[in-house]
């Protein structure tokens, strides 16, 4: 989903609420983690807990491990992890072209759902146990699913935006004339269709993103937005024409095309739908965000300083992307998670856009400091595969080779996001590590083989989904489960059936802790470990890093799932543990592992029967805080 890309730092970004002065970018010596307000200062012997901590050249390996033990999440990261399952919604132009990757030159008329029932989507997502949803507001093809001011390649230009049922002849005529004017000026005015948005007969559900977020919030779900940095619709037209001819020559020679090349040549008779800003080598100049367009409805509020403004130095495409980020956060917030990958897919073909992550991250933080940004500083990171499977040793504390506020996070992991070892002692103490940060894993996977809906594909079975849940959420990650609606604007019945059976199985299995039946007894450890709170936890006595805790059931019970959890508000500490059961005469080790983190689910091949269980912490970075222990008997999907 994401590829590390090049980066360039922004020269200045300032918040213009009332008449605040511009804020110059912090120099490297004042970067977060080195005395800036973002992270607490470090004394000679005392390490202050923080989401990001700098590594100094004089630090010994033991000091670095101590620092790792003091890296803690931001509160929004804790809340994000506790939501456990996010439903991803890939819905857009590719849904209607039956593609996985678009060209950016598609005719907007192609996008026209026969209907759209976002409430049905939310019911399906909740049935699967999701507590958050994520919508693709713009995929790599660049078609925008909200009424943006900055490109005509958006839902406004599609038939979906207009609904003539119940309109008068005069309204229909006004609609046709306004859209004809917009089409005539689309090449020289990127806001042409936006300016015609309210003319005549407008579909009340035309704003796909707005409809989606409204339905999600009504359903009690948290919300996220995916806004692709890669944008095929913004390829320069002259370059695109040459690119098409190169692909046609490759095709004529009998060589196989990539899916992106195939889409490009299929649409080769059309120019990209945008303004040619991507990788255009446009000058980096001073700009104001938001950049007002003619008839901009924000002009009065901006002049009165009721909404913020920012001054940046950016090229055309970075300014375009910053303006769309501004639209998202000021018109659709609060946004709990922003998903942006690092794809720069046309580099080998000869065109690259230098994403200015520093400017992006500063704008996001200024507008919405609690948003968890994928690949952003103290945000969340890609698990390293698209199978929804976490590592059996999954660290939320990871090393970075540069300041995380200046680059896409995947590019700062020493061996990349797919490395087998992401944060062990060897990794965090290796040469080249400059920072440690709280950077938890997000495990993405699609219910169907593709990310967009294709009628010839089938969904995963409920049992497959259950296994994925146990290997993602159960391995200290958040599960990002893609469930794509079809061209009819609904999630397919067979998908709903699979999601529901999966959700019911998770609820039946993990919704009841077999230990809670014994909570009435005077057992402080049992009460602490089963109260469902992170803030109460068991630790070994004497601030030791190893120790054992025994919990008793109210009677003999059979179980085949053990779930453990640390108090991640205090960091992630456990490096090795084991779980034993009492056989009636002796302790017998049943399972062992390395990391725990927010959640670790251990599945046993067969149920065991016992009346007491012992958890042993065998190695930790500092005194561990075990927040939860639960025992479960698997209830397979029906």
C-alpha positions in Angstrom: 0.0 0.0 0.0 2.9 2.4 0.6 6.3 3.0 -0.8 9.0 5.2 0.8 9.6 8.4 -1.2 11.9 11.3 -1.4 11.3 14.3 0.8 12.0 18.0 1.1 11.5 20.2 4.1 9.2 23.2 4.1 10.7 26.6 4.8 7.8 28.1 6.8 4.4 27.4 8.0 2.4 29.8 10.1 -1.1 29.8 11.7 -3.0 32.9 10.8 -5.8 33.0 13.4 -6.4 36.7 14.0 -3.0 38.2 13.3 -0.6 35.6 14.7 2.9 35.9 13.1 4.3 33.3 10.8 6.1 30.5 12.7 9.5 29.5 11.1 10.3 25.9 10.8 12.2 24.5 13.7 15.9 24.0 13.0 17.3 20.5 13.3 18.7 21.1 16.7 15.2 22.0 18.0 13.4 19.1 16.3 10.9 17.2 18.4 12.7 15.0 20.8 15.6 17.4 21.2 14.1 19.9 23.5 11.1 21.0 21.5 7.7 21.4 23.1 6.6 18.1 21.4 8.8 16.0 23.7 10.0 16.6 27.2 13.7 17.4 27.9 16.0 14.6 29.1 18.0 15.1 32.2 21.4 13.4 32.8 19.9 10.5 34.8 16.2 11.0 34.4 14.2 10.1 31.3 10.9 11.8 30.9 8.2 9.6 29.2 7.3 11.0 25.7 5.9 9.8 22.4 9.3 10.6 20.7 12.7 10.5 22.3 16.0 11.4 20.6 19.0 9.2 20.7 22.3 10.9 21.5 25.7 9.9 20.2 26.9 9.3 23.7 24.1 6.9 24.6 25.1 3.4 25.6 22.9 0.4 24.5 21.6 0.2 28.1 20.6 3.9 28.0 18.8 3.4 24.6 16.8 0.5 26.1 15.9 2.7 29.0 14.8 5.4 26.6 12.7 2.9 24.7 11.0 1.9 28.0 9.9 5.5 28.4 8.4 6.0 24.9 4.6 6.2 25.5 1.7 6.8 23.1 -0.3 10.0 22.7 -3.8 9.6 24.1 -5.3 9.6 20.6 -3.1 6.6 19.8 -4.3 4.7 22.8 -7.9 5.4 21.8 -7.2 4.4 18.2 -5.7 1.0 19.4 -8.6 0.3 21.7 -11.0 0.5 18.7 -9.2 -2.6 17.4 -11.1 -3.0 14.1 -11.4 -0.3 11.4 -13.5 -1.0 8.3 -11.9 0.3 5.1 -14.2 1.4 2.2 -12.6 1.4 -1.3 -15.3 3.0 -3.4 -14.7 5.3 -6.3 -14.0 5.5 -10.0 -12.3 2.0 -10.0 -15.6 0.5 -8.8 -17.2 1.5 -12.1 -14.3 0.8 -14.4 -13.8 -2.7 -12.7 -10.2 -1.9 -12.0 -7.8 -2.0 -9.1 -5.7 1.0 -10.4 -7.1 3.9 -12.4 -5.4 6.0 -15.1 -6.6 9.5 -14.0 -8.0 10.0 -17.5 -11.4 8.4 -16.9 -14.6 10.2 -18.0 -16.3 11.5 -14.9 -19.6 10.3 -16.5 -18.4 6.7 -15.7 -19.1 7.3 -12.0 -22.8 7.0 -11.4 -24.0 4.6 -8.7 -27.5 3.3 -9.2 -28.0 4.1 -5.5 -26.0 4.5 -2.4 -27.0 3.2 1.0 -24.2 4.4 3.4 -26.4 3.3 6.4 -26.3 -0.3 5.0 -22.5 -0.1 4.9 -22.4 1.0 8.5 -24.7 -1.8 9.6 -22.4 -4.3 7.9 -19.3 -2.8 9.4 -20.7 -2.8 12.9 -21.8 -6.4 12.4 -18.1 -7.2 11.9 -17.2 -5.5 15.2 -15.7 -2.4 13.6 -15.5 0.7 15.8 -14.0 3.0 13.2 -14.4 3.4 9.4 -12.1 4.7 6.7 -13.1 6.1 3.3 -11.1 6.5 0.1 -11.8 10.2 -0.6 -9.2 10.1 -3.4 -7.4 7.1 -4.7 -4.3 7.0 -7.0 -6.5 7.9 -10.1 -7.1 11.3 -8.5 -10.9 11.3 -8.8 -12.2 13.2 -5.7 -15.3 12.0 -3.9 -16.1 15.3 -2.2 -16.8 18.8 -3.7 -13.3 20.1 -3.8 -12.5 23.6 -5.1 -9.2 22.6 -6.6 -9.9 20.2 -9.4 -12.7 19.5 -11.9 -12.0 15.8 -11.8 -14.4 15.2 -8.9 -17.8 13.9 -8.1 -19.3 17.3 -9.0 -18.6 16.6 -12.7 -20.2 13.2 -12.5 -23.9 12.4 -13.2 -24.2 11.4 -9.6 -24.1 15.0 -8.5 -27.3 15.8 -10.4 -30.7 14.4 -9.8 -33.5 15.8 -12.0 -36.4 13.9 -10.4 -38.9 16.6 -9.2 -37.0 19.4 -10.9 -38.8 22.0 -12.9 -37.9 22.6 -16.5 -36.3 25.9 -15.5 -34.1 24.1 -13.0 -33.1 21.5 -15.5 -32.2 24.2 -18.0 -30.1 26.1 -15.3 -28.3 22.9 -14.5 -27.4 22.1 -18.1 -26.2 25.6 -18.8 -24.1 25.8 -15.6 -22.4 22.5 -16.3 -21.8 23.4 -19.9 -20.0 26.5 -18.8 -18.0 24.5 -16.3 -16.9 22.0 -19.0 -15.9 24.8 -21.3 -13.6 26.4 -18.7 -12.3 23.2 -17.0 -8.9 23.5 -18.6 -8.2 27.0 -17.3 -10.2 27.0 -14.1 -9.8 24.1 -11.7 -12.8 25.4 -9.7 -15.1 25.6 -12.7 -17.3 22.7 -11.6 -17.2 23.7 -7.9 -18.6 27.1 -8.9 -21.5 25.2 -10.6 -22.1 22.9 -7.7 -25.4 24.5 -6.5 -26.9 25.2 -10.0 -30.2 23.6 -10.6 -31.0 20.0 -9.5 -28.5 18.8 -6.9 -28.4 15.3 -5.5 -28.6 15.6 -1.7 -26.2 12.6 -1.5 -23.9 13.9 -4.1 -21.1 14.6 -1.6 -20.1 11.0 -1.2 -17.6 11.7 1.6 -20.0 13.9 3.5 -22.8 11.2 3.2 -20.4 8.6 4.4 -19.2 10.5 7.5 -22.7 11.5 8.4 -23.8 7.8 8.3 -20.8 6.7 10.3 -21.3 9.2 13.1 -25.0 8.4 13.2 -24.0 4.8 13.7 -21.6 5.7 16.6 -18.4 5.0 14.6 -15.2 6.9 14.6 -14.0 8.1 11.2 -11.0 8.1 9.0 -10.2 9.4 5.5 -7.7 8.1 2.9 -6.3 10.8 0.6 -3.8 9.4 -1.9 -0.7 11.5 -2.5 -0.3 9.8 -5.9 -2.6 11.4 -8.4 -2.8 10.1 -12.0 -5.3 12.9 -13.0 -2.6 15.5 -12.3 0.0 14.1 -14.7 1.2 16.8 -17.1 -0.7 16.4 -20.3 2.4 16.5 -22.7 4.2 14.0 -20.5 1.1 11.7 -20.3 0.8 11.7 -24.1 4.4 10.5 -24.5 3.8 8.0 -21.7 0.8 6.5 -23.6 2.9 6.1 -26.8 5.7 4.3 -24.8 3.1 1.9 -23.4 1.6 1.3 -26.8 5.0 0.5 -28.1 5.6 -1.9 -25.2 2.3 -3.6 -25.9 3.0 -3.9 -29.6 6.3 -5.7 -28.8 4.4 -8.3 -26.9 5.7 -7.4 -23.4 3.3 -7.6 -20.5 1.9 -4.4 -19.1 1.4 -3.6 -15.4 -2.1 -2.9 -14.2 -1.3 0.8 -14.1 0.0 0.7 -17.6 -3.0 -1.2 -18.9 -5.4 1.4 -17.4 -3.3 4.2 -19.0 -3.3 2.7 -22.5 -7.0 1.8 -22.2 -7.8 5.5 -21.6 -5.0 6.7 -23.9 -7.3 8.7 -26.1 -8.2 11.0 -23.2 -6.0 13.5 -21.4 -5.8 13.4 -17.5 -8.7 15.1 -15.8 -6.7 17.5 -13.7 -4.4 20.5 -14.2 -1.0 18.8 -14.8 0.5 19.7 -11.4 2.0 16.3 -10.5 5.8 16.2 -11.0 5.6 19.2 -13.2 8.8 20.9 -11.7 6.7 24.0 -11.0 8.5 26.5 -8.8 8.5 26.4 -5.1 7.0 29.8 -4.0 5.3 31.4 -1.1 1.6 30.4 -0.9 -1.3 30.9 1.4 -3.4 27.9 2.5 -6.3 27.9 1.9 -5.8 29.4 -1.5 -9.1 31.1 -2.3 -10.8 30.5 -5.6 -13.2 32.8 -7.4 -16.5 33.1 -5.5 -14.9 31.2 -2.6 -17.5 30.9 0.2 -14.7 31.1 2.9 -13.5 34.5 1.9 -15.4 36.5 4.6 -14.5 34.1 7.4 -10.9 34.1 6.3 -10.8 37.9 6.2 -12.3 38.1 9.7 -9.8 35.5 11.0 -12.6 33.1 12.0 -10.8 30.3 10.2 -7.0 29.7 10.2 -4.6 30.4 7.3 -1.1 29.1 6.7 1.8 30.5 4.8 4.0 27.9 3.1 6.6 27.5 0.3 5.4 24.8 -2.0 5.2 23.8 -5.7 1.9 23.5 -7.5 1.1 19.9 -6.5 2.0 20.2 -2.8 -0.1 23.3 -2.6 -3.0 21.4 -4.2 -2.6 18.6 -1.7 -2.4 21.0 1.3 -5.5 22.8 0.1 -7.4 19.5 0.0 -6.1 18.6 3.5 -7.4 21.9 4.7 -10.8 21.2 3.1 -11.0 17.8 4.9 -10.1 19.0 8.3 -12.1 22.3 8.3 -15.3 21.0 6.6 -15.5 17.3 7.6 -13.7 17.1 11.0 -13.1 15.8 13.5 -11.1 13.1 11.6 -9.8 10.4 13.9 -7.3 8.9 11.4 -5.8 10.2 8.1 -4.4 7.6 5.8 -1.8 8.6 3.3 0.6 6.2 1.8 3.9 7.0 0.1 3.2 5.7 -3.4 5.1 7.6 -6.1 4.2 5.1 -8.8 5.5 6.8 -12.0 9.1 7.3 -11.0 10.4 4.5 -13.2 8.3 6.0 -16.1 10.1 9.3 -15.7 8.0 11.5 -13.4 8.2 12.1 -9.7 6.6 14.4 -7.3 8.6 15.5 -4.2 6.1 15.2 -1.4 6.6 17.8 1.3 5.8 15.7 4.3 7.1 18.3 6.7 4.5 20.8 5.5 1.7 18.2 5.4 2.3 17.0 8.9 2.5 20.5 10.3 -0.8 21.5 8.7 -2.5 18.3 9.9 -1.2 18.9 13.5 -2.2 22.6 13.5 -5.7 21.8 12.3 -6.3 18.5 14.2 -3.5 17.6 16.7 -5.4 14.5 17.9 -5.6 12.9 14.4 -3.6 9.7 14.1 -1.8 10.0 10.8 -0.8 6.8 8.9 3.0 7.1 8.3 3.0 10.4 10.2 4.9 11.3 13.4 3.6 9.3 16.3 0.8 8.0 14.1 0.5 4.5 12.8 2.5 2.3 10.4 1.9 -0.3 7.8 2.2 -3.9 9.1 4.4 -4.8 6.1 2.0 -7.0 4.2 -1.6 -6.9 2.9 -2.7 -10.1 4.5 -3.7 -8.6 7.9 -1.0 -10.6 9.7 1.1 -9.1 12.5 4.5 -10.3 13.7 4.7 -12.7 16.6 7.1 -10.1 18.0 5.3 -6.7 17.3 6.8 -3.6 18.8 5.0 -0.3 19.0 8.2 1.4 19.9 10.3 1.6 16.8 13.5 3.3 15.7 13.7 6.1 13.1 16.8 7.2 11.1 15.7 10.8 11.0 13.1 13.2 12.6 9.7 11.5 12.0 8.2 15.0 11.5 10.1 15.4 8.2 9.4 12.2 6.2 7.0 9.4 5.4 7.4 7.0 8.4 8.1 3.8 6.3 11.2 5.4 4.9 12.6 6.0 8.4 12.4 2.3 9.6 16.0 1.0 9.3 15.0 -2.0 7.2 11.6 -0.9 6.0 8.1 -1.7 7.1 8.2 -5.3 6.0 11.3 -6.2 8.1 10.9 -9.3 10.3 12.4 -7.5 13.2 10.9 -4.0 13.7 12.0 -2.9 17.2 14.1 -5.4 19.2 17.1 -4.3 21.3 19.3 -5.0 18.3 17.3 -2.7 16.1 16.9 0.2 18.5 20.6 0.2 19.4 21.9 -0.2 15.8 24.0 2.5 14.2 22.0 5.2 12.4 19.1 5.3 14.8 18.4 8.9 15.7 15.0 8.7 17.3 12.6 6.3 19.0 8.8 6.9 18.7 5.5 5.3 19.5 4.6 3.9 16.0 2.0 1.1 16.3 1.1 -1.3 13.5 -2.0 -1.3 11.3 -2.7 -4.6 9.6 -4.6 -4.0 6.3 -6.4 -6.7 4.3 -9.4 -6.9 2.0 -12.4 -9.0 2.5 -12.2 -9.8 -1.3 -9.1 -10.5 -3.3 -9.2 -6.9 -4.7 -9.5 -3.7 -2.9 -12.3 -2.5 -5.1 -15.5 -4.5 -5.8 -15.4 -7.0 -8.6 -18.4 -9.2 -9.2 -16.4 -12.3 -10.1 -14.6 -12.3 -6.7 -15.8 -14.0 -3.5 -15.3 -12.8 0.1 -13.2 -14.5 2.7 -15.0 -17.0 5.0 -15.9 -16.1 8.5 -13.2 -18.5 9.8 -10.6 -16.8 7.7 -11.6 -13.5 9.1 -11.4 -14.9 12.7 -7.9 -16.1 12.1 -6.9 -12.7 10.7 -8.4 -11.0 13.8 -6.4 -13.2 16.1 -3.2 -12.6 14.0 -3.6 -8.8 13.9 -5.5 -7.5 16.9 -4.1 -10.5 18.8 -0.6 -9.5 17.8 -0.6 -5.9 19.0 -2.0 -4.3 15.8 -5.2 -2.7 14.6 -7.1 -4.6 11.9 -7.9 -2.5 8.9 -10.5 -4.6 7.1 -11.5 -3.5 3.6 -15.1 -4.1 2.6 -15.9 -2.6 -0.8 -19.4 -1.7 -2.0 -20.5 -2.6 -5.5 -21.7 -0.4 -8.4 -25.2 -0.5 -6.9 -23.9 1.4 -3.9 -24.4 -1.5 -1.5 -22.3 -4.1 0.2 -23.1 -7.5 -1.3 -25.3 -9.9 0.6 -22.6 -12.6 0.8 -20.2 -10.1 2.2 -22.6 -9.1 4.9 -23.2 -12.8 5.8 -19.5 -13.4 6.2 -18.9 -10.2 8.2 -21.8 -11.0 10.5 -20.8 -14.5 11.2 -17.2 -13.3 11.9 -18.4 -10.6 14.2 -20.7 -13.0 16.1 -17.8 -15.4 16.6 -15.5 -12.8 18.0 -18.2 -11.5 20.3 -19.1 -15.0 21.5 -15.5 -16.0 22.0 -13.9 -12.8 23.4 -17.0 -11.1 24.8 -16.8 -13.2 28.0 -13.7 -13.7 30.2 -13.9 -17.0 32.0 -11.9 -15.4 34.9 -14.6 -12.9 35.7 -16.8 -15.4 37.4 -14.2 -15.5 40.2 -14.0 -11.7 40.7 -16.3 -11.8 43.8 -13.5 -13.5 45.8 -10.9 -11.5 47.7 -8.2 -11.7 45.0 -6.7 -8.3 44.3 -4.7 -9.5 41.3 -7.7 -11.1 39.7 -9.8 -8.0 40.1 -7.0 -5.8 38.7 -6.5 -8.0 35.7 -10.1 -8.4 34.8 -11.6 -4.9 35.4 -11.2 -3.9 31.7 -9.1 -0.8 32.5 -5.6 0.0 31.3 -4.9 2.2 34.3 -5.0 -0.6 36.8 -2.2 -3.2 36.3 -0.2 -5.8 38.1 3.6 -5.4 38.4 6.3 -7.5 40.1 7.1 -6.4 43.6 10.2 -4.3 44.2 10.1 -2.7 40.8 11.6 -5.9 39.4 11.6 -6.6 35.6 10.6 -10.3 36.1 7.9 -12.0 38.2 4.8 -14.1 38.1 1.2 -13.7 38.9 -1.4 -16.4 39.6 -5.1 -16.1 38.9 -7.7 -18.6 40.0 -11.0 -19.4 38.3 -14.1 -20.0 40.3 -13.9 -23.6 39.3 -12.4 -25.8 36.7 -12.9 -24.4 33.2 -11.9 -25.4 29.7 -10.3 -22.8 27.5 -8.2 -22.6 24.3 -7.6 -18.8 24.0 -5.5 -16.7 26.3 -5.5 -12.9 25.9 -2.9 -10.7 27.6 -2.5 -6.9 27.6 -0.1 -4.4 28.9 -0.9 -0.9 30.2 0.4 0.8 27.1 -0.2 4.2 28.6 3.1 3.5 30.4 4.8 2.1 27.3 5.5 -1.4 26.0 7.9 -3.4 28.2 7.5 -7.2 28.0 10.1 -9.0 25.9 9.5 -12.6 26.9 6.7 -14.3 28.9 5.1 -17.7 29.5 1.7 -19.0 30.7 1.3 -22.0 32.8 -1.7 -24.0 34.0 -2.1 -26.0 37.2 -2.6 -29.7 36.5 -3.7 -30.5 40.0 -0.2 -31.5 41.1 2.2 -29.2 39.3 2.5 -26.2 37.0 2.8 -27.0 33.3 3.9 -24.5 30.7 1.1 -24.2 28.0 2.4 -21.4 25.8 5.2 -18.8 25.6 5.8 -15.6 23.6 7.9 -12.5 23.3 6.0 -9.2 23.1 2.5 -8.4 24.5 1.7 -4.8 23.9 -1.9 -3.7 23.8 -3.1 -7.2 23.1 -1.6 -10.7 22.7 -3.9 -13.6 21.8 -2.5 -17.1 22.2 -4.4 -19.9 20.6 -4.0 -23.4 21.9 -4.3 -26.4 19.6 -6.8 -28.1 21.9 -8.7 -26.8 25.0 -7.1 -27.3 28.4 -8.9 -27.6 31.7 -7.7 -25.9 34.8 -8.7 -23.9 37.8 -5.7 -21.6 38.0 -3.3 -20.0 35.5 0.1 -18.4 36.0 1.6 -15.7 33.9 5.4 -15.3 34.1 7.2 -12.3 32.9 10.7 -13.6 31.9 12.2 -10.4 30.5 11.2 -6.8 30.2 12.8 -3.4 29.5 11.7 -2.0 32.8 9.1 -2.9 35.4 6.2 -4.3 33.4 2.5 -3.4 33.9 0.2 -6.3 33.0 -3.2 -4.7 32.6 -5.3 -7.7 31.6 -5.5 -11.5 31.5 -8.5 -13.3 30.0 -9.4 -16.9 29.2 -11.8 -17.9 26.4 -13.2 -20.9 24.7 -13.4 -20.5 21.0 -16.9 -20.3 19.5 -16.4 -21.0 15.8 -18.4 -19.0 13.2 -21.8 -20.5 12.4 
